[in-house]
Amino acid sequence: MQVSAGQDGIQRLLAAEQEAQKIVATARKAKADRLRQAKQEAEREVKAYKAQREEQYQKRIADDSTSSGSTVKRLEADATAQVKGIEKSIAAKKKEVVDTLLEHVIKVKLVS
């Protein structure tokens, strides 16, 4: 009887070991599945983030090109206004300057 009790114990240990192996294999498979799922989720998040940043970048480039174009136009308008102001000033003082120059050229100074 002792032999059959020992055999029964060994059989139970082998069955328990097989059950433990099944549990470990199931846990490893579940872990691998979770890792795969986490990796896919991370890749989706990275793609979404890249798309968002690219959109912001393109918008910024568009805004900069628009604002630089308007800045150039504004600077050209300012420059044109300044040139017209200088031309007006020249026209207003032209006669006075010419008269002063003629007076100094015509006036003879006697040097003794």
KOLPA-620807 format. One record per residue: residue in one letter; y, x, z of N, C-alpha, C in turn. Coordinates in Angstrom, 3 decimals. Example, Ala and Ser with C-alpha at 12.3 -4.5 7.8 and 13.67 -1.06 7.14 Angstrom:
% KOLPA-620807
   residuo        n.Y        n.X        n.Z       ca.Y       ca.X       ca.Z        c.Y        c.X        c.Z
         A     -5.690     13.190      7.800     -4.500     12.300      7.800     -3.300     13.200      7.800
         S     -2.250     12.850      7.080     -1.060     13.670      7.140      0.030     12.900      7.870
***
This chain:
% KOLPA-620807
   residuo        n.Y        n.X        n.Z       ca.Y       ca.X       ca.Z        c.Y        c.X        c.Z
         M     -1.193      0.786      0.000      0.000      0.000      0.000      1.260      0.829      0.000
         Q      1.135      1.922      0.599      2.266      2.820      0.653      2.685      3.240     -0.751
         V      1.728      3.466     -1.589      2.017      3.911     -2.945      2.755      2.822     -3.702
         S      2.317      1.586     -3.561      2.984      0.516     -4.289      4.386      0.273     -3.748
         A      4.621      0.474     -2.465      5.956      0.317     -1.905      6.864      1.411     -2.431
         G      6.334      2.631     -2.586      7.115      3.742     -3.141      7.435      3.514     -4.601
         Q      6.439      2.982     -5.327      6.645      2.674     -6.747      7.718      1.597     -6.900
         D      7.664      0.606     -6.021      8.635     -0.488     -6.070     10.047      0.039     -5.803
         G     10.184      0.967     -4.870     11.485      1.560     -4.557     12.031      2.361     -5.722
         I     11.139      3.102     -6.387     11.551      3.899     -7.543     11.998      2.980     -8.677
         Q     11.230      1.895     -8.886     11.597      0.943     -9.944     12.973      0.335     -9.670
         R     13.217      0.007     -8.393     14.523     -0.578     -8.040     15.647      0.448     -8.251
         L     15.380      1.712     -7.909     16.390      2.747     -8.128     16.684      2.934     -9.615
         L     15.646      2.941    -10.442     15.835      3.067    -11.890     16.627      1.876    -12.440
         A     16.315      0.683    -11.962     17.040     -0.523    -12.406     18.497     -0.450    -11.974
         A     18.734      0.015    -10.748     20.111      0.138    -10.244     20.878      1.182    -11.052
         E     20.194      2.283    -11.416     20.841      3.323    -12.211     21.218      2.797    -13.589
         Q     20.305      2.036    -14.213     20.600      1.452    -15.517     21.772      0.471    -15.422
         E     21.799     -0.309    -14.371     22.891     -1.264    -14.162     24.209     -0.505    -13.980
         A     24.184      0.575    -13.234     25.387      1.391    -13.011     25.855      2.000    -14.328
         Q     24.926      2.457    -15.164     25.290      3.023    -16.460     25.951      1.977    -17.354
         K     25.425      0.737    -17.302     26.026     -0.344    -18.078     27.445     -0.626    -17.597
         I     27.621     -0.635    -16.272     28.954     -0.900    -15.700     29.931      0.203    -16.105
         V     29.484      1.470    -16.025     30.336      2.603    -16.399     30.680      2.539    -17.886
         A     29.702      2.237    -18.730     29.936      2.150    -20.176     30.929      1.042    -20.485
         T     30.784     -0.111    -19.807     31.714     -1.227    -20.009     33.126     -0.830    -19.576
         A     33.226     -0.133    -18.448     34.534      0.306    -17.951     35.179      1.309    -18.907
         R     34.373      2.237    -19.442     34.911      3.213    -20.394     35.406      2.531    -21.670
         K     34.629      1.549    -22.142     35.035      0.819    -23.340     36.322      0.049    -23.088
         A     36.429     -0.588    -21.918     37.634     -1.331    -21.571     38.835     -0.387    -21.483
         K     38.617      0.794    -20.895     39.692      1.777    -20.780     40.139      2.238    -22.164
         A     39.207      2.526    -23.037     39.526      2.953    -24.401     40.293      1.860    -25.137
         D     39.865      0.604    -24.957     40.557     -0.516    -25.591     41.989     -0.629    -25.076
         R     42.168     -0.473    -23.748     43.519     -0.554    -23.165     44.403      0.579    -23.687
         L     43.836      1.783    -23.796     44.599      2.916    -24.315     45.012      2.691    -25.769
         R     44.085      2.180    -26.570     44.378      1.894    -27.971     45.481      0.844    -28.078
         Q     45.367     -0.195    -27.267     46.361     -1.258    -27.273     47.731     -0.720    -26.824
         A     47.748      0.124    -25.785     49.004      0.700    -25.301     49.647      1.590    -26.363
         K     48.809      2.344    -27.082     49.320      3.212    -28.139     49.948      2.388    -29.258
         Q     49.267      1.300    -29.660     49.809      0.437    -30.712     51.126     -0.201    -30.267
         E     51.174     -0.629    -29.017     52.383     -1.249    -28.490     53.528     -0.232    -28.459
         A     53.220      0.995    -28.054     54.238      2.041    -28.018     54.750      2.348    -29.428
         E     53.854      2.381    -30.405     54.262      2.632    -31.786     55.177      1.521    -32.301
         R     54.858      0.269    -31.948     55.723     -0.849    -32.356     57.105     -0.712    -31.724
         E     57.149     -0.345    -30.449     58.429     -0.183    -29.767     59.242      0.953    -30.378
         V     58.557      2.048    -30.721     59.247      3.177    -31.344     59.820      2.761    -32.697
         K     59.039      2.042    -33.490     59.521      1.580    -34.798     60.721      0.661    -34.636
         A     60.654     -0.251    -33.670     61.763     -1.175    -33.442     63.009     -0.415    -33.000
         Y     62.831      0.564    -32.129     63.968      1.356    -31.652     64.583      2.155    -32.795
         K     63.724      2.768    -33.626     64.232      3.524    -34.768     65.005      2.623    -35.720
         A     64.468      1.430    -35.964     65.142      0.489    -36.860     66.506      0.093    -36.284
         Q     66.544     -0.158    -34.995     67.806     -0.532    -34.337     68.825      0.605    -34.451
         R     68.399      1.826    -34.159     69.319      2.970    -34.219     69.782      3.221    -35.661
         E     68.881      3.049    -36.623     69.252      3.230    -38.027     70.288      2.185    -38.434
         E     70.095      0.956    -37.991     71.050     -0.113    -38.293     72.419      0.212    -37.689
         Q     72.433      0.675    -36.449     73.695      1.054    -35.811     74.355      2.205    -36.556
         Y     73.551      3.151    -36.983     74.075      4.303    -37.712     74.691      3.872    -39.042
         Q     73.974      3.040    -39.782     74.492      2.563    -41.067     75.776      1.767    -40.879
         K     75.816      0.951    -39.825     77.016      0.161    -39.546     78.183      1.084    -39.219
         R     77.908      2.118    -38.439     78.967      3.059    -38.071     79.481      3.798    -39.297
         I     78.564      4.198    -40.176     78.980      4.871    -41.404     79.853      3.943    -42.240
         A     79.441      2.684    -42.348     80.219      1.721    -43.124     81.596      1.517    -42.495
         D     81.645      1.407    -41.177     82.920      1.230    -40.482     83.816      2.449    -40.670
         D     83.231      3.635    -40.575     84.016      4.862    -40.731     84.570      4.981    -42.142
         S     83.752      4.647    -43.131     84.242      4.763    -44.510     85.332      3.732    -44.773
         T     85.192      2.544    -44.200     86.219      1.517    -44.361     87.494      1.931    -43.655
         S     87.362      2.402    -42.423     88.553      2.770    -41.674     89.209      4.017    -42.256
         S     88.412      4.965    -42.786     89.017      6.148    -43.388     89.738      5.774    -44.680
         G     89.198      4.821    -45.419     89.870      4.344    -46.624     91.190      3.686    -46.293
         S     91.211      2.866    -45.254     92.454      2.214    -44.860     93.425      3.221    -44.266
         T     92.913      4.254    -43.600     93.773      5.293    -43.049     94.444      6.066    -44.171
         V     93.690      6.370    -45.208     94.261      7.078    -46.360     95.355      6.227    -46.994
         K     95.105      4.959    -47.176     96.113      4.072    -47.773     97.359      4.002    -46.904
         R     97.148      3.912    -45.582     98.291      3.835    -44.666     99.104      5.125    -44.717
         L     98.417      6.277    -44.746     99.119      7.553    -44.812     99.874      7.706    -46.130
         E     99.286      7.249    -47.215     99.980      7.308    -48.510    101.233      6.449    -48.493
         A    101.135      5.264    -47.896    102.300      4.377    -47.802    103.383      5.014    -46.934
         D    103.000      5.631    -45.824    103.973      6.303    -44.959    104.654      7.450    -45.699
         A    103.872      8.228    -46.421    104.428      9.362    -47.164    105.395      8.878    -48.231
         T    105.031      7.828    -48.925    105.910      7.275    -49.958    107.216      6.789    -49.345
         A    107.126      6.129    -48.197    108.336      5.640    -47.526    109.218      6.807    -47.093
         Q    108.624      7.873    -46.598    109.400      9.041    -46.179    110.077      9.708    -47.372
         V    109.367      9.819    -48.496    109.948     10.417    -49.699    111.135      9.576    -50.172
         K    110.999      8.275    -50.166    112.102      7.404    -50.586    113.300      7.565    -49.648
         G    113.033      7.698    -48.354    114.119      7.907    -47.391    114.842      9.216    -47.640
         I    114.085     10.272    -47.942    114.699     11.570    -48.235    115.524     11.491    -49.519
         E    114.998     10.819    -50.547    115.733     10.673    -51.804    117.031      9.900    -51.593
         K    117.014      8.884    -50.747    118.229      8.121    -50.427    119.256      9.013    -49.749
         S    118.758      9.800    -48.792    119.644     10.699    -48.062    120.274     11.710    -49.008
         I    119.492     12.236    -49.950    120.012     13.191    -50.931    121.079     12.532    -51.792
         A    120.788     11.323    -52.258    121.734     10.618    -53.118    123.041     10.344    -52.370
         A    122.945     10.011    -51.085    124.142      9.691    -50.308    125.002     10.933    -50.068
         K    124.402     12.081    -49.898    125.153     13.291    -49.540    125.396     14.216    -50.731
         K    124.913     13.848    -51.908    125.000     14.714    -53.081    126.457     15.018    -53.443
         K    127.266     14.007    -53.507    128.676     14.182    -53.895    129.393     15.060    -52.888
         E    129.169     14.822    -51.629    129.819     15.606    -50.578    129.434     17.081    -50.670
         V    128.164     17.361    -50.896    127.685     18.744    -50.997    128.268     19.422    -52.221
         V    128.276     18.731    -53.359    128.822     19.297    -54.592    130.306     19.596    -54.402
         D    131.052     18.683    -53.804    132.485     18.894    -53.560    132.716     20.107    -52.669
         T    131.913     20.231    -51.626    132.058     21.363    -50.713    131.765     22.679    -51.424
         L    130.707     22.710    -52.242    130.375     23.913    -52.993    131.488     24.291    -53.976
         L    132.000     23.301    -54.695    133.080     23.568    -55.647    134.321     24.091    -54.932
         E    134.635     23.530    -53.809    135.802     23.964    -53.033    135.661     25.433    -52.637
         H    134.447     25.812    -52.211    134.239     27.190    -51.800    134.207     28.141    -52.999
         V    133.747     27.700    -54.138    133.698     28.537    -55.321    135.097     28.707    -55.896
         I    135.881     27.638    -55.919    137.209     27.661    -56.526    138.191     28.398    -55.616
         K    138.076     28.219    -54.370    138.997     28.827    -53.412    138.789     30.338    -53.452
         V    139.844     31.024    -53.681    139.790     32.476    -53.737    140.328     33.005    -52.433
         K    139.577     33.870    -51.890    140.022     34.475    -50.649    140.594     35.855    -50.987
         L    141.659     36.064    -50.413    142.257     37.375    -50.620    141.753     38.278    -49.520
         V    141.230     39.330    -49.964    140.736     40.302    -49.011    141.733     41.481    -49.011
         S    142.262     41.769    -47.886    143.239     42.866    -47.873    142.645     44.090    -47.264
***
